[in-house]
Amino acid sequence: MNLLEIEPILTVRRNHAVEHATVHLLSARHPDLRVVGRSDTTGFYIYGDVSTRQLGDAAREAVARLQRGESALAVHPRCGTNLVVAGLLSALAAILALGRKPSWRKIPDVVLATTIAAFVAQPLGAAMQARVTTSPDARGARIGKVTSSQVGQIKVQHVDIEWT
């Protein structure tokens, strides 16, 4: 049994893919747009200044394009998965470079090791997204309601995704 294919993990992975595809489309239409997203079992949240209509339209198109097989939309270069992979690889590289007897003389080794780790993390983060944290399988997906609220100075919108 594949852990990534059981509920609710699969639903979050699918919603994460729709979130990424939506952000790709929004960014293509509005190159200066700065948003942050977060997925859960009910859909995804977008934090940033985008209208509910723009978000809903982009989300519906994202689902349609994923359903047509555009799986590359499920991977986004600014995903938090990339940061986690980079952080973990850099920490591991630093620990290995320091060895059992850390000393200040090993700092150049640590810098080199963490730089290499950060370089390797870029394609590895994308691969982790494609294989672990997202699933581009949008069969049966339909965008439900898009709701908006304000939390302090931050606009928060929730996109409800229904799976059949």
Chimera marker file (.cmm) of the C-alpha trace (Angstrom):
<marker_set name="trace">
<marker id="1" x="0.000" y="0.000" z="0.000" r="1" g="1" b="0" radius="0.5"/>
<marker id="2" x="1.341" y="3.407" z="-1.023" r="1" g="1" b="0" radius="0.5"/>
<marker id="3" x="1.028" y="5.903" z="1.846" r="1" g="1" b="0" radius="0.5"/>
<marker id="4" x="0.769" y="8.800" z="-0.641" r="1" g="1" b="0" radius="0.5"/>
<marker id="5" x="-2.384" y="7.303" z="-2.174" r="1" g="1" b="0" radius="0.5"/>
<marker id="6" x="-4.444" y="7.006" z="1.005" r="1" g="1" b="0" radius="0.5"/>
<marker id="7" x="-6.939" y="9.587" z="2.212" r="1" g="1" b="0" radius="0.5"/>
<marker id="8" x="-6.604" y="12.322" z="3.355" r="1" g="1" b="0" radius="0.5"/>
<marker id="9" x="-3.021" y="12.539" z="2.047" r="1" g="1" b="0" radius="0.5"/>
<marker id="10" x="-4.065" y="12.061" z="-1.584" r="1" g="1" b="0" radius="0.5"/>
<marker id="11" x="-6.665" y="14.829" z="-1.366" r="1" g="1" b="0" radius="0.5"/>
<marker id="12" x="-4.134" y="17.294" z="0.047" r="1" g="1" b="0" radius="0.5"/>
<marker id="13" x="-1.638" y="16.359" z="-2.703" r="1" g="1" b="0" radius="0.5"/>
<marker id="14" x="-4.283" y="16.906" z="-5.389" r="1" g="1" b="0" radius="0.5"/>
<marker id="15" x="-5.383" y="20.213" z="-3.860" r="1" g="1" b="0" radius="0.5"/>
<marker id="16" x="-1.718" y="21.257" z="-3.662" r="1" g="1" b="0" radius="0.5"/>
<marker id="17" x="-1.363" y="20.582" z="-7.404" r="1" g="1" b="0" radius="0.5"/>
<marker id="18" x="-4.443" y="22.687" z="-8.186" r="1" g="1" b="0" radius="0.5"/>
<marker id="19" x="-3.072" y="25.449" z="-5.945" r="1" g="1" b="0" radius="0.5"/>
<marker id="20" x="0.236" y="25.437" z="-7.859" r="1" g="1" b="0" radius="0.5"/>
<marker id="21" x="-1.493" y="25.390" z="-11.245" r="1" g="1" b="0" radius="0.5"/>
<marker id="22" x="-3.692" y="28.297" z="-10.145" r="1" g="1" b="0" radius="0.5"/>
<marker id="23" x="-0.698" y="30.343" z="-8.987" r="1" g="1" b="0" radius="0.5"/>
<marker id="24" x="1.099" y="29.605" z="-12.278" r="1" g="1" b="0" radius="0.5"/>
<marker id="25" x="-1.881" y="30.984" z="-14.219" r="1" g="1" b="0" radius="0.5"/>
<marker id="26" x="-2.325" y="34.011" z="-11.952" r="1" g="1" b="0" radius="0.5"/>
<marker id="27" x="1.394" y="34.817" z="-12.217" r="1" g="1" b="0" radius="0.5"/>
<marker id="28" x="1.294" y="34.581" z="-16.012" r="1" g="1" b="0" radius="0.5"/>
<marker id="29" x="-1.606" y="37.054" z="-16.109" r="1" g="1" b="0" radius="0.5"/>
<marker id="30" x="-0.199" y="39.371" z="-13.420" r="1" g="1" b="0" radius="0.5"/>
<marker id="31" x="3.630" y="39.143" z="-13.396" r="1" g="1" b="0" radius="0.5"/>
<marker id="32" x="4.000" y="41.443" z="-10.359" r="1" g="1" b="0" radius="0.5"/>
<marker id="33" x="1.512" y="39.475" z="-8.260" r="1" g="1" b="0" radius="0.5"/>
<marker id="34" x="2.824" y="38.249" z="-4.913" r="1" g="1" b="0" radius="0.5"/>
<marker id="35" x="0.759" y="35.539" z="-3.257" r="1" g="1" b="0" radius="0.5"/>
<marker id="36" x="1.302" y="32.678" z="-0.857" r="1" g="1" b="0" radius="0.5"/>
<marker id="37" x="-0.755" y="29.495" z="-0.881" r="1" g="1" b="0" radius="0.5"/>
<marker id="38" x="-1.540" y="26.686" z="1.522" r="1" g="1" b="0" radius="0.5"/>
<marker id="39" x="-3.487" y="23.509" z="0.773" r="1" g="1" b="0" radius="0.5"/>
<marker id="40" x="-5.564" y="21.286" z="3.004" r="1" g="1" b="0" radius="0.5"/>
<marker id="41" x="-8.257" y="18.621" z="2.635" r="1" g="1" b="0" radius="0.5"/>
<marker id="42" x="-10.976" y="21.105" z="1.649" r="1" g="1" b="0" radius="0.5"/>
<marker id="43" x="-9.099" y="23.055" z="-1.038" r="1" g="1" b="0" radius="0.5"/>
<marker id="44" x="-6.504" y="25.777" z="-0.699" r="1" g="1" b="0" radius="0.5"/>
<marker id="45" x="-5.943" y="29.249" z="0.701" r="1" g="1" b="0" radius="0.5"/>
<marker id="46" x="-4.369" y="32.156" z="-1.124" r="1" g="1" b="0" radius="0.5"/>
<marker id="47" x="-2.886" y="34.999" z="0.903" r="1" g="1" b="0" radius="0.5"/>
<marker id="48" x="-2.412" y="38.135" z="-1.170" r="1" g="1" b="0" radius="0.5"/>
<marker id="49" x="-4.104" y="40.812" z="-3.211" r="1" g="1" b="0" radius="0.5"/>
<marker id="50" x="-6.060" y="39.046" z="-5.954" r="1" g="1" b="0" radius="0.5"/>
<marker id="51" x="-9.760" y="39.364" z="-6.614" r="1" g="1" b="0" radius="0.5"/>
<marker id="52" x="-12.110" y="36.511" z="-5.830" r="1" g="1" b="0" radius="0.5"/>
<marker id="53" x="-13.228" y="36.475" z="-9.468" r="1" g="1" b="0" radius="0.5"/>
<marker id="54" x="-9.647" y="36.309" z="-10.814" r="1" g="1" b="0" radius="0.5"/>
<marker id="55" x="-8.826" y="33.535" z="-8.373" r="1" g="1" b="0" radius="0.5"/>
<marker id="56" x="-11.938" y="31.518" z="-9.204" r="1" g="1" b="0" radius="0.5"/>
<marker id="57" x="-11.372" y="31.874" z="-12.957" r="1" g="1" b="0" radius="0.5"/>
<marker id="58" x="-7.726" y="30.823" z="-12.623" r="1" g="1" b="0" radius="0.5"/>
<marker id="59" x="-8.617" y="27.869" z="-10.389" r="1" g="1" b="0" radius="0.5"/>
<marker id="60" x="-11.246" y="26.599" z="-12.847" r="1" g="1" b="0" radius="0.5"/>
<marker id="61" x="-8.797" y="26.899" z="-15.734" r="1" g="1" b="0" radius="0.5"/>
<marker id="62" x="-6.103" y="25.198" z="-13.631" r="1" g="1" b="0" radius="0.5"/>
<marker id="63" x="-8.363" y="22.196" z="-13.018" r="1" g="1" b="0" radius="0.5"/>
<marker id="64" x="-9.266" y="21.996" z="-16.712" r="1" g="1" b="0" radius="0.5"/>
<marker id="65" x="-5.624" y="22.135" z="-17.784" r="1" g="1" b="0" radius="0.5"/>
<marker id="66" x="-4.558" y="19.505" z="-15.235" r="1" g="1" b="0" radius="0.5"/>
<marker id="67" x="-7.419" y="17.316" z="-16.458" r="1" g="1" b="0" radius="0.5"/>
<marker id="68" x="-6.078" y="17.732" z="-20.013" r="1" g="1" b="0" radius="0.5"/>
<marker id="69" x="-2.721" y="16.374" z="-18.854" r="1" g="1" b="0" radius="0.5"/>
<marker id="70" x="-0.660" y="19.527" z="-18.189" r="1" g="1" b="0" radius="0.5"/>
<marker id="71" x="0.979" y="17.937" z="-15.157" r="1" g="1" b="0" radius="0.5"/>
<marker id="72" x="3.933" y="20.378" z="-15.192" r="1" g="1" b="0" radius="0.5"/>
<marker id="73" x="1.562" y="22.974" z="-13.718" r="1" g="1" b="0" radius="0.5"/>
<marker id="74" x="1.559" y="20.958" z="-10.467" r="1" g="1" b="0" radius="0.5"/>
<marker id="75" x="5.184" y="21.914" z="-9.742" r="1" g="1" b="0" radius="0.5"/>
<marker id="76" x="5.954" y="25.505" z="-8.735" r="1" g="1" b="0" radius="0.5"/>
<marker id="77" x="9.440" y="27.035" z="-8.282" r="1" g="1" b="0" radius="0.5"/>
<marker id="78" x="8.438" y="28.950" z="-5.134" r="1" g="1" b="0" radius="0.5"/>
<marker id="79" x="6.841" y="26.026" z="-3.307" r="1" g="1" b="0" radius="0.5"/>
<marker id="80" x="7.667" y="25.501" z="0.342" r="1" g="1" b="0" radius="0.5"/>
<marker id="81" x="8.755" y="21.950" z="-0.519" r="1" g="1" b="0" radius="0.5"/>
<marker id="82" x="11.818" y="23.478" z="-2.191" r="1" g="1" b="0" radius="0.5"/>
<marker id="83" x="12.681" y="25.358" z="1.008" r="1" g="1" b="0" radius="0.5"/>
<marker id="84" x="12.286" y="22.236" z="3.143" r="1" g="1" b="0" radius="0.5"/>
<marker id="85" x="14.495" y="20.171" z="0.813" r="1" g="1" b="0" radius="0.5"/>
<marker id="86" x="17.128" y="22.929" z="0.701" r="1" g="1" b="0" radius="0.5"/>
<marker id="87" x="17.071" y="23.324" z="4.475" r="1" g="1" b="0" radius="0.5"/>
<marker id="88" x="17.360" y="19.614" z="5.174" r="1" g="1" b="0" radius="0.5"/>
<marker id="89" x="20.146" y="19.052" z="2.632" r="1" g="1" b="0" radius="0.5"/>
<marker id="90" x="22.063" y="22.108" z="3.841" r="1" g="1" b="0" radius="0.5"/>
<marker id="91" x="21.769" y="21.038" z="7.493" r="1" g="1" b="0" radius="0.5"/>
<marker id="92" x="22.919" y="17.514" z="6.651" r="1" g="1" b="0" radius="0.5"/>
<marker id="93" x="25.815" y="18.887" z="4.587" r="1" g="1" b="0" radius="0.5"/>
<marker id="94" x="26.879" y="21.173" z="7.446" r="1" g="1" b="0" radius="0.5"/>
<marker id="95" x="26.751" y="18.339" z="9.969" r="1" g="1" b="0" radius="0.5"/>
<marker id="96" x="28.801" y="16.074" z="7.722" r="1" g="1" b="0" radius="0.5"/>
<marker id="97" x="31.332" y="18.823" z="6.950" r="1" g="1" b="0" radius="0.5"/>
<marker id="98" x="31.799" y="19.622" z="10.633" r="1" g="1" b="0" radius="0.5"/>
<marker id="99" x="32.322" y="15.985" z="11.514" r="1" g="1" b="0" radius="0.5"/>
<marker id="100" x="32.668" y="14.639" z="15.040" r="1" g="1" b="0" radius="0.5"/>
<marker id="101" x="35.057" y="17.367" z="16.155" r="1" g="1" b="0" radius="0.5"/>
<marker id="102" x="33.691" y="20.734" z="15.000" r="1" g="1" b="0" radius="0.5"/>
<marker id="103" x="36.192" y="23.560" z="14.753" r="1" g="1" b="0" radius="0.5"/>
<marker id="104" x="36.368" y="27.035" z="13.253" r="1" g="1" b="0" radius="0.5"/>
<marker id="105" x="38.864" y="25.748" z="10.692" r="1" g="1" b="0" radius="0.5"/>
<marker id="106" x="36.097" y="23.665" z="9.106" r="1" g="1" b="0" radius="0.5"/>
<marker id="107" x="33.965" y="26.721" z="8.246" r="1" g="1" b="0" radius="0.5"/>
<marker id="108" x="35.211" y="26.823" z="4.609" r="1" g="1" b="0" radius="0.5"/>
<marker id="109" x="34.233" y="23.148" z="4.279" r="1" g="1" b="0" radius="0.5"/>
<marker id="110" x="30.804" y="23.907" z="5.720" r="1" g="1" b="0" radius="0.5"/>
<marker id="111" x="30.304" y="26.803" z="3.289" r="1" g="1" b="0" radius="0.5"/>
<marker id="112" x="31.299" y="24.628" z="0.337" r="1" g="1" b="0" radius="0.5"/>
<marker id="113" x="29.160" y="21.690" z="1.476" r="1" g="1" b="0" radius="0.5"/>
<marker id="114" x="26.052" y="23.812" z="2.088" r="1" g="1" b="0" radius="0.5"/>
<marker id="115" x="26.498" y="25.617" z="-1.239" r="1" g="1" b="0" radius="0.5"/>
<marker id="116" x="26.637" y="22.299" z="-3.065" r="1" g="1" b="0" radius="0.5"/>
<marker id="117" x="23.593" y="21.127" z="-1.080" r="1" g="1" b="0" radius="0.5"/>
<marker id="118" x="21.645" y="24.250" z="-2.076" r="1" g="1" b="0" radius="0.5"/>
<marker id="119" x="22.582" y="23.673" z="-5.718" r="1" g="1" b="0" radius="0.5"/>
<marker id="120" x="21.487" y="20.017" z="-5.599" r="1" g="1" b="0" radius="0.5"/>
<marker id="121" x="18.285" y="20.960" z="-3.737" r="1" g="1" b="0" radius="0.5"/>
<marker id="122" x="16.837" y="22.865" z="-6.700" r="1" g="1" b="0" radius="0.5"/>
<marker id="123" x="16.097" y="19.891" z="-8.969" r="1" g="1" b="0" radius="0.5"/>
<marker id="124" x="15.493" y="17.629" z="-5.978" r="1" g="1" b="0" radius="0.5"/>
<marker id="125" x="12.819" y="19.997" z="-4.612" r="1" g="1" b="0" radius="0.5"/>
<marker id="126" x="10.997" y="19.948" z="-7.948" r="1" g="1" b="0" radius="0.5"/>
<marker id="127" x="11.246" y="16.148" z="-8.046" r="1" g="1" b="0" radius="0.5"/>
<marker id="128" x="9.846" y="15.933" z="-4.494" r="1" g="1" b="0" radius="0.5"/>
<marker id="129" x="6.907" y="18.095" z="-5.534" r="1" g="1" b="0" radius="0.5"/>
<marker id="130" x="6.245" y="15.992" z="-8.631" r="1" g="1" b="0" radius="0.5"/>
<marker id="131" x="6.441" y="12.659" z="-6.804" r="1" g="1" b="0" radius="0.5"/>
<marker id="132" x="5.496" y="13.350" z="-3.184" r="1" g="1" b="0" radius="0.5"/>
<marker id="133" x="3.807" y="16.637" z="-2.248" r="1" g="1" b="0" radius="0.5"/>
<marker id="134" x="1.523" y="17.078" z="-5.276" r="1" g="1" b="0" radius="0.5"/>
<marker id="135" x="-0.604" y="14.846" z="-7.481" r="1" g="1" b="0" radius="0.5"/>
<marker id="136" x="-1.648" y="16.301" z="-10.842" r="1" g="1" b="0" radius="0.5"/>
<marker id="137" x="-4.509" y="13.796" z="-11.120" r="1" g="1" b="0" radius="0.5"/>
<marker id="138" x="-7.460" y="16.208" z="-11.235" r="1" g="1" b="0" radius="0.5"/>
<marker id="139" x="-10.028" y="13.685" z="-12.465" r="1" g="1" b="0" radius="0.5"/>
<marker id="140" x="-13.308" y="14.402" z="-10.738" r="1" g="1" b="0" radius="0.5"/>
<marker id="141" x="-12.233" y="17.832" z="-9.454" r="1" g="1" b="0" radius="0.5"/>
<marker id="142" x="-14.567" y="20.790" z="-9.534" r="1" g="1" b="0" radius="0.5"/>
<marker id="143" x="-14.018" y="24.232" z="-8.092" r="1" g="1" b="0" radius="0.5"/>
<marker id="144" x="-16.725" y="25.033" z="-5.569" r="1" g="1" b="0" radius="0.5"/>
<marker id="145" x="-17.071" y="28.386" z="-3.892" r="1" g="1" b="0" radius="0.5"/>
<marker id="146" x="-14.314" y="30.949" z="-3.466" r="1" g="1" b="0" radius="0.5"/>
<marker id="147" x="-14.614" y="32.904" z="-0.238" r="1" g="1" b="0" radius="0.5"/>
<marker id="148" x="-12.691" y="35.949" z="0.908" r="1" g="1" b="0" radius="0.5"/>
<marker id="149" x="-11.861" y="37.446" z="4.297" r="1" g="1" b="0" radius="0.5"/>
<marker id="150" x="-9.448" y="39.937" z="5.773" r="1" g="1" b="0" radius="0.5"/>
<marker id="151" x="-6.956" y="39.056" z="8.519" r="1" g="1" b="0" radius="0.5"/>
<marker id="152" x="-5.322" y="42.300" z="9.558" r="1" g="1" b="0" radius="0.5"/>
<marker id="153" x="-3.717" y="43.675" z="6.415" r="1" g="1" b="0" radius="0.5"/>
<marker id="154" x="-3.735" y="40.316" z="4.623" r="1" g="1" b="0" radius="0.5"/>
<marker id="155" x="-6.480" y="39.242" z="2.241" r="1" g="1" b="0" radius="0.5"/>
<marker id="156" x="-7.199" y="35.532" z="2.647" r="1" g="1" b="0" radius="0.5"/>
<marker id="157" x="-9.225" y="33.550" z="0.138" r="1" g="1" b="0" radius="0.5"/>
<marker id="158" x="-10.285" y="29.947" z="0.276" r="1" g="1" b="0" radius="0.5"/>
<marker id="159" x="-10.932" y="27.918" z="-2.867" r="1" g="1" b="0" radius="0.5"/>
<marker id="160" x="-13.181" y="24.953" z="-2.163" r="1" g="1" b="0" radius="0.5"/>
<marker id="161" x="-12.429" y="21.891" z="-4.317" r="1" g="1" b="0" radius="0.5"/>
<marker id="162" x="-14.968" y="19.114" z="-4.647" r="1" g="1" b="0" radius="0.5"/>
<marker id="163" x="-13.813" y="15.636" z="-5.705" r="1" g="1" b="0" radius="0.5"/>
<marker id="164" x="-16.158" y="13.060" z="-7.158" r="1" g="1" b="0" radius="0.5"/>
<link id1="1" id2="2" r="1" g="1" b="0" radius="0.2"/>
<link id1="2" id2="3" r="1" g="1" b="0" radius="0.2"/>
<link id1="3" id2="4" r="1" g="1" b="0" radius="0.2"/>
<link id1="4" id2="5" r="1" g="1" b="0" radius="0.2"/>
<link id1="5" id2="6" r="1" g="1" b="0" radius="0.2"/>
<link id1="6" id2="7" r="1" g="1" b="0" radius="0.2"/>
<link id1="7" id2="8" r="1" g="1" b="0" radius="0.2"/>
<link id1="8" id2="9" r="1" g="1" b="0" radius="0.2"/>
<link id1="9" id2="10" r="1" g="1" b="0" radius="0.2"/>
<link id1="10" id2="11" r="1" g="1" b="0" radius="0.2"/>
<link id1="11" id2="12" r="1" g="1" b="0" radius="0.2"/>
<link id1="12" id2="13" r="1" g="1" b="0" radius="0.2"/>
<link id1="13" id2="14" r="1" g="1" b="0" radius="0.2"/>
<link id1="14" id2="15" r="1" g="1" b="0" radius="0.2"/>
<link id1="15" id2="16" r="1" g="1" b="0" radius="0.2"/>
<link id1="16" id2="17" r="1" g="1" b="0" radius="0.2"/>
<link id1="17" id2="18" r="1" g="1" b="0" radius="0.2"/>
<link id1="18" id2="19" r="1" g="1" b="0" radius="0.2"/>
<link id1="19" id2="20" r="1" g="1" b="0" radius="0.2"/>
<link id1="20" id2="21" r="1" g="1" b="0" radius="0.2"/>
<link id1="21" id2="22" r="1" g="1" b="0" radius="0.2"/>
<link id1="22" id2="23" r="1" g="1" b="0" radius="0.2"/>
<link id1="23" id2="24" r="1" g="1" b="0" radius="0.2"/>
<link id1="24" id2="25" r="1" g="1" b="0" radius="0.2"/>
<link id1="25" id2="26" r="1" g="1" b="0" radius="0.2"/>
<link id1="26" id2="27" r="1" g="1" b="0" radius="0.2"/>
<link id1="27" id2="28" r="1" g="1" b="0" radius="0.2"/>
<link id1="28" id2="29" r="1" g="1" b="0" radius="0.2"/>
<link id1="29" id2="30" r="1" g="1" b="0" radius="0.2"/>
<link id1="30" id2="31" r="1" g="1" b="0" radius="0.2"/>
<link id1="31" id2="32" r="1" g="1" b="0" radius="0.2"/>
<link id1="32" id2="33" r="1" g="1" b="0" radius="0.2"/>
<link id1="33" id2="34" r="1" g="1" b="0" radius="0.2"/>
<link id1="34" id2="35" r="1" g="1" b="0" radius="0.2"/>
<link id1="35" id2="36" r="1" g="1" b="0" radius="0.2"/>
<link id1="36" id2="37" r="1" g="1" b="0" radius="0.2"/>
<link id1="37" id2="38" r="1" g="1" b="0" radius="0.2"/>
<link id1="38" id2="39" r="1" g="1" b="0" radius="0.2"/>
<link id1="39" id2="40" r="1" g="1" b="0" radius="0.2"/>
<link id1="40" id2="41" r="1" g="1" b="0" radius="0.2"/>
<link id1="41" id2="42" r="1" g="1" b="0" radius="0.2"/>
<link id1="42" id2="43" r="1" g="1" b="0" radius="0.2"/>
<link id1="43" id2="44" r="1" g="1" b="0" radius="0.2"/>
<link id1="44" id2="45" r="1" g="1" b="0" radius="0.2"/>
<link id1="45" id2="46" r="1" g="1" b="0" radius="0.2"/>
<link id1="46" id2="47" r="1" g="1" b="0" radius="0.2"/>
<link id1="47" id2="48" r="1" g="1" b="0" radius="0.2"/>
<link id1="48" id2="49" r="1" g="1" b="0" radius="0.2"/>
<link id1="49" id2="50" r="1" g="1" b="0" radius="0.2"/>
<link id1="50" id2="51" r="1" g="1" b="0" radius="0.2"/>
<link id1="51" id2="52" r="1" g="1" b="0" radius="0.2"/>
<link id1="52" id2="53" r="1" g="1" b="0" radius="0.2"/>
<link id1="53" id2="54" r="1" g="1" b="0" radius="0.2"/>
<link id1="54" id2="55" r="1" g="1" b="0" radius="0.2"/>
<link id1="55" id2="56" r="1" g="1" b="0" radius="0.2"/>
<link id1="56" id2="57" r="1" g="1" b="0" radius="0.2"/>
<link id1="57" id2="58" r="1" g="1" b="0" radius="0.2"/>
<link id1="58" id2="59" r="1" g="1" b="0" radius="0.2"/>
<link id1="59" id2="60" r="1" g="1" b="0" radius="0.2"/>
<link id1="60" id2="61" r="1" g="1" b="0" radius="0.2"/>
<link id1="61" id2="62" r="1" g="1" b="0" radius="0.2"/>
<link id1="62" id2="63" r="1" g="1" b="0" radius="0.2"/>
<link id1="63" id2="64" r="1" g="1" b="0" radius="0.2"/>
<link id1="64" id2="65" r="1" g="1" b="0" radius="0.2"/>
<link id1="65" id2="66" r="1" g="1" b="0" radius="0.2"/>
<link id1="66" id2="67" r="1" g="1" b="0" radius="0.2"/>
<link id1="67" id2="68" r="1" g="1" b="0" radius="0.2"/>
<link id1="68" id2="69" r="1" g="1" b="0" radius="0.2"/>
<link id1="69" id2="70" r="1" g="1" b="0" radius="0.2"/>
<link id1="70" id2="71" r="1" g="1" b="0" radius="0.2"/>
<link id1="71" id2="72" r="1" g="1" b="0" radius="0.2"/>
<link id1="72" id2="73" r="1" g="1" b="0" radius="0.2"/>
<link id1="73" id2="74" r="1" g="1" b="0" radius="0.2"/>
<link id1="74" id2="75" r="1" g="1" b="0" radius="0.2"/>
<link id1="75" id2="76" r="1" g="1" b="0" radius="0.2"/>
<link id1="76" id2="77" r="1" g="1" b="0" radius="0.2"/>
<link id1="77" id2="78" r="1" g="1" b="0" radius="0.2"/>
<link id1="78" id2="79" r="1" g="1" b="0" radius="0.2"/>
<link id1="79" id2="80" r="1" g="1" b="0" radius="0.2"/>
<link id1="80" id2="81" r="1" g="1" b="0" radius="0.2"/>
<link id1="81" id2="82" r="1" g="1" b="0" radius="0.2"/>
<link id1="82" id2="83" r="1" g="1" b="0" radius="0.2"/>
<link id1="83" id2="84" r="1" g="1" b="0" radius="0.2"/>
<link id1="84" id2="85" r="1" g="1" b="0" radius="0.2"/>
<link id1="85" id2="86" r="1" g="1" b="0" radius="0.2"/>
<link id1="86" id2="87" r="1" g="1" b="0" radius="0.2"/>
<link id1="87" id2="88" r="1" g="1" b="0" radius="0.2"/>
<link id1="88" id2="89" r="1" g="1" b="0" radius="0.2"/>
<link id1="89" id2="90" r="1" g="1" b="0" radius="0.2"/>
<link id1="90" id2="91" r="1" g="1" b="0" radius="0.2"/>
<link id1="91" id2="92" r="1" g="1" b="0" radius="0.2"/>
<link id1="92" id2="93" r="1" g="1" b="0" radius="0.2"/>
<link id1="93" id2="94" r="1" g="1" b="0" radius="0.2"/>
<link id1="94" id2="95" r="1" g="1" b="0" radius="0.2"/>
<link id1="95" id2="96" r="1" g="1" b="0" radius="0.2"/>
<link id1="96" id2="97" r="1" g="1" b="0" radius="0.2"/>
<link id1="97" id2="98" r="1" g="1" b="0" radius="0.2"/>
<link id1="98" id2="99" r="1" g="1" b="0" radius="0.2"/>
<link id1="99" id2="100" r="1" g="1" b="0" radius="0.2"/>
<link id1="100" id2="101" r="1" g="1" b="0" radius="0.2"/>
<link id1="101" id2="102" r="1" g="1" b="0" radius="0.2"/>
<link id1="102" id2="103" r="1" g="1" b="0" radius="0.2"/>
<link id1="103" id2="104" r="1" g="1" b="0" radius="0.2"/>
<link id1="104" id2="105" r="1" g="1" b="0" radius="0.2"/>
<link id1="105" id2="106" r="1" g="1" b="0" radius="0.2"/>
<link id1="106" id2="107" r="1" g="1" b="0" radius="0.2"/>
<link id1="107" id2="108" r="1" g="1" b="0" radius="0.2"/>
<link id1="108" id2="109" r="1" g="1" b="0" radius="0.2"/>
<link id1="109" id2="110" r="1" g="1" b="0" radius="0.2"/>
<link id1="110" id2="111" r="1" g="1" b="0" radius="0.2"/>
<link id1="111" id2="112" r="1" g="1" b="0" radius="0.2"/>
<link id1="112" id2="113" r="1" g="1" b="0" radius="0.2"/>
<link id1="113" id2="114" r="1" g="1" b="0" radius="0.2"/>
<link id1="114" id2="115" r="1" g="1" b="0" radius="0.2"/>
<link id1="115" id2="116" r="1" g="1" b="0" radius="0.2"/>
<link id1="116" id2="117" r="1" g="1" b="0" radius="0.2"/>
<link id1="117" id2="118" r="1" g="1" b="0" radius="0.2"/>
<link id1="118" id2="119" r="1" g="1" b="0" radius="0.2"/>
<link id1="119" id2="120" r="1" g="1" b="0" radius="0.2"/>
<link id1="120" id2="121" r="1" g="1" b="0" radius="0.2"/>
<link id1="121" id2="122" r="1" g="1" b="0" radius="0.2"/>
<link id1="122" id2="123" r="1" g="1" b="0" radius="0.2"/>
<link id1="123" id2="124" r="1" g="1" b="0" radius="0.2"/>
<link id1="124" id2="125" r="1" g="1" b="0" radius="0.2"/>
<link id1="125" id2="126" r="1" g="1" b="0" radius="0.2"/>
<link id1="126" id2="127" r="1" g="1" b="0" radius="0.2"/>
<link id1="127" id2="128" r="1" g="1" b="0" radius="0.2"/>
<link id1="128" id2="129" r="1" g="1" b="0" radius="0.2"/>
<link id1="129" id2="130" r="1" g="1" b="0" radius="0.2"/>
<link id1="130" id2="131" r="1" g="1" b="0" radius="0.2"/>
<link id1="131" id2="132" r="1" g="1" b="0" radius="0.2"/>
<link id1="132" id2="133" r="1" g="1" b="0" radius="0.2"/>
<link id1="133" id2="134" r="1" g="1" b="0" radius="0.2"/>
<link id1="134" id2="135" r="1" g="1" b="0" radius="0.2"/>
<link id1="135" id2="136" r="1" g="1" b="0" radius="0.2"/>
<link id1="136" id2="137" r="1" g="1" b="0" radius="0.2"/>
<link id1="137" id2="138" r="1" g="1" b="0" radius="0.2"/>
<link id1="138" id2="139" r="1" g="1" b="0" radius="0.2"/>
<link id1="139" id2="140" r="1" g="1" b="0" radius="0.2"/>
<link id1="140" id2="141" r="1" g="1" b="0" radius="0.2"/>
<link id1="141" id2="142" r="1" g="1" b="0" radius="0.2"/>
<link id1="142" id2="143" r="1" g="1" b="0" radius="0.2"/>
<link id1="143" id2="144" r="1" g="1" b="0" radius="0.2"/>
<link id1="144" id2="145" r="1" g="1" b="0" radius="0.2"/>
<link id1="145" id2="146" r="1" g="1" b="0" radius="0.2"/>
<link id1="146" id2="147" r="1" g="1" b="0" radius="0.2"/>
<link id1="147" id2="148" r="1" g="1" b="0" radius="0.2"/>
<link id1="148" id2="149" r="1" g="1" b="0" radius="0.2"/>
<link id1="149" id2="150" r="1" g="1" b="0" radius="0.2"/>
<link id1="150" id2="151" r="1" g="1" b="0" radius="0.2"/>
<link id1="151" id2="152" r="1" g="1" b="0" radius="0.2"/>
<link id1="152" id2="153" r="1" g="1" b="0" radius="0.2"/>
<link id1="153" id2="154" r="1" g="1" b="0" radius="0.2"/>
<link id1="154" id2="155" r="1" g="1" b="0" radius="0.2"/>
<link id1="155" id2="156" r="1" g="1" b="0" radius="0.2"/>
<link id1="156" id2="157" r="1" g="1" b="0" radius="0.2"/>
<link id1="157" id2="158" r="1" g="1" b="0" radius="0.2"/>
<link id1="158" id2="159" r="1" g="1" b="0" radius="0.2"/>
<link id1="159" id2="160" r="1" g="1" b="0" radius="0.2"/>
<link id1="160" id2="161" r="1" g="1" b="0" radius="0.2"/>
<link id1="161" id2="162" r="1" g="1" b="0" radius="0.2"/>
<link id1="162" id2="163" r="1" g="1" b="0" radius="0.2"/>
<link id1="163" id2="164" r="1" g="1" b="0" radius="0.2"/>
</marker_set>
